[in-house]
Amino acid sequence: MHSRLFSEITIQGVTLSNRLTMAPLYLGYAGEGGTVSPMLLDHYRVMAQSGVAMVVVENATVDHPGGSGSNRTLRADTDENLDGLRTLAQTIQNEGARACLQINHAGRFAHAAPEPLAPSAVETFRRMPKALDESTIQHIIGCYAQAAVRAKAAGFDMVELHGGTGYLLAQFLSPHTNRRTDRYGGSLDNRQRFALEVLGQVKAAVSQLPVGYRFLADEWLPDGLQLEESRRFAKTLADAGIAYISVMGGTYESFSRPEIVEKSKQTGYMLDLAAAIREQVDVPVIAAGRLATGAIAEQAIAQGKTDLIGLARVLWADPQWPQKVRDGREDEIIHCDPSCGEACMQMVMKGRPAFCVRWPAEKMKAWKEKFV
Ligand SMILES: Cc1cc2nc3c(=O)[nH]c(=O)nc-3n(C[C@H](O)[C@H](O)[C@H](O)COP(=O)(O)O)c2cc1C
């Protein structure tokens, strides 16, 4: 059953036993200060036990507090967290999954920063970020490289640059947030320069370690980055040696638009974006976004829309998803339910560790007794 879904793939020398990956999902489980907490380890152990071939760990900051989404954002900016990251990678690998660490600078969405930084001073939910100067840009590029070196030292099998959700890499690409007139702004060549310099320095710093990219294919904003340009950028990334491209759409500014709220409730709502990017590149593509059943996931691969499947809330709501799909017990899957109003997102926005409202009562009770 679902022979494509459960077939191997090798990405720059690293073999994944099937096409299922956990897509990065920040749930507020790290300790205050971004440490690897027991709650975080417990969570990733369960995710890795699920049977996915690779777990991509949620965004970890490359620069604290300036690049951190919150005070519970995992830290990859300091050797003090190296032991914790090592335990995290091992916890995932002990369950038979590959471990990948997503690294990020949140830019204008760095809520831990007293004064957020961005390519340009464009108001962001009533805060005005400071436009980056050249030397700070160079400093931040170096921070990405150092964070990637830590991921490698901690034993991760891959590292992923977070170019999605409207964080710093995306802010440079976007004509909406990048209004610069220097060599980092204006034409697409200039707006993609920051991402390419980050990739170049990261790759040089980690040599053989595969470097993937969480990729914003469409900002879903009238004046934002759109497919026409992102497809060209994808090709450039592939030419520059990216290991895989993990496609998503939307940013914090578009997620709340009524038509996007509706779109995001639909099964496979980002699959067409993945397909549009896959046409451009010869590196593996990961698709995510309510890929709720084995049949949908298998068909997406069969139709050439994607090479791999990214499961975020889908897997978190039911960590037995891969097993149930493999065994043909799809009717037993506990589905992430869009009618909950993105309860998990609401919880993490309020700074609380999230639970899934779809978890069975017993699991919820055990989780609360252990952690809350
Ligand atoms: C609460 C929450 C946290 C997320 N955190 C991250 C993250 O840290 N990095 C990232 O690239 N995407 C993040 N995402 C996006 C997911 O990886 C994924 O693309 C999206 O949720 C759609 O897949 P799904 O329907 O399987 O959840 C997050 C999504 C949610 C709802």
The ligand as an SDF file (V2000), in Angstrom:
LIG
                    3D

 31 33  0  0  0  0  0  0  0  0999 V2000
    1.9080   26.4940   15.7800 C   0  0  0  0  0  0  0  0  0  0  0  0
    2.7280   26.4110   14.5080 C   0  0  0  0  0  0  0  0  0  0  0  0
    4.1020   26.5470   14.5810 C   0  0  0  0  0  0  0  0  0  0  0  0
    4.8840   26.4530   13.4020 C   0  0  0  0  0  0  0  0  0  0  0  0
    6.2440   26.5560   13.4990 N   0  0  0  0  0  0  0  0  0  0  0  0
    7.0020   26.5010   12.3790 C   0  0  0  0  0  0  0  0  0  0  0  0
    8.4340   26.6290   12.4450 C   0  0  0  0  0  0  0  0  0  0  0  0
    9.0460   26.7420   13.5050 O   0  0  0  0  0  0  0  0  0  0  0  0
    9.1110   26.6080   11.2620 N   0  0  0  0  0  0  0  0  0  0  0  0
    8.4860   26.4550   10.0470 C   0  0  0  0  0  0  0  0  0  0  0  0
    9.1490   26.4360    9.0060 O   0  0  0  0  0  0  0  0  0  0  0  0
    7.1460   26.2850    9.9660 N   0  0  0  0  0  0  0  0  0  0  0  0
    6.3960   26.3080   11.0890 C   0  0  0  0  0  0  0  0  0  0  0  0
    5.0350   26.1140   11.0040 N   0  0  0  0  0  0  0  0  0  0  0  0
    4.4300   25.7340    9.6880 C   0  0  0  0  0  0  0  0  0  0  0  0
    4.3590   24.2060    9.5430 C   0  0  0  0  0  0  0  0  0  0  0  0
    5.6450   23.6430    9.3410 O   0  0  0  0  0  0  0  0  0  0  0  0
    3.4870   23.7480    8.3450 C   0  0  0  0  0  0  0  0  0  0  0  0
    3.9870   24.2800    7.1490 O   0  0  0  0  0  0  0  0  0  0  0  0
    2.0140   24.1300    8.4650 C   0  0  0  0  0  0  0  0  0  0  0  0
    1.5410   24.0000    9.7780 O   0  0  0  0  0  0  0  0  0  0  0  0
    1.1790   23.2970    7.4950 C   0  0  0  0  0  0  0  0  0  0  0  0
    1.3420   21.9030    7.6910 O   0  0  0  0  0  0  0  0  0  0  0  0
    0.2740   21.0470    8.6030 P   0  0  0  0  0  0  0  0  0  0  0  0
   -1.0920   21.2740    8.0120 O   0  0  0  0  0  0  0  0  0  0  0  0
    0.7230   19.6310    8.5550 O   0  0  0  0  0  0  0  0  0  0  0  0
    0.3370   21.6270    9.9780 O   0  0  0  0  0  0  0  0  0  0  0  0
    4.2500   26.2190   12.1480 C   0  0  0  0  0  0  0  0  0  0  0  0
    2.8550   26.0700   12.1090 C   0  0  0  0  0  0  0  0  0  0  0  0
    2.0890   26.1640   13.2580 C   0  0  0  0  0  0  0  0  0  0  0  0
    0.6070   25.9710   13.1630 C   0  0  0  0  0  0  0  0  0  0  0  0
  1  2  1  0
  2  3  1  0
  2 30  2  0
  3  4  2  0
  4  5  1  0
  4 28  1  0
  5  6  2  0
  6  7  1  0
  6 13  1  0
  7  8  2  0
  7  9  1  0
  9 10  1  0
 10 11  2  0
 10 12  1  0
 12 13  2  0
 13 14  1  0
 14 15  1  0
 14 28  1  0
 15 16  1  0
 16 17  1  0
 16 18  1  0
 18 19  1  0
 18 20  1  0
 20 21  1  0
 20 22  1  0
 22 23  1  0
 23 24  1  0
 24 25  2  0
 24 26  1  0
 24 27  1  0
 28 29  2  0
 29 30  1  0
 30 31  1  0
M  END
$$$$
